[in-house]
Amino acid sequence: MKPPKKVHLDPSLYQVPGSVYFFTIVSNFKKPYFVNEDLNNEIIDCFKTERERIECKIYVYCLMPDHLLC
């Protein structure tokens, strides 16, 4: 099994004030890492910390067994 390809937009697109972004993070080889409640709580805490640190809004997030959407 080969690793997933990495897709990135031009870095300048991530710095446009007032823009809304949607992203998906898929676990390595689609292993179901996001089934551990402690890990999921840590991820949610990271979202909250970053939201405060960079003063952004998080409208919705969804943790699923092998990926997350935000």
Summary of the structure (lengths in Angstrom):
residues: 70
radius of gyration: 13.7
end to end distance: 26.7
largest distance: 39.3
contacts: 120
relative contact order: 0.21
helix: 37%
strand: 13%
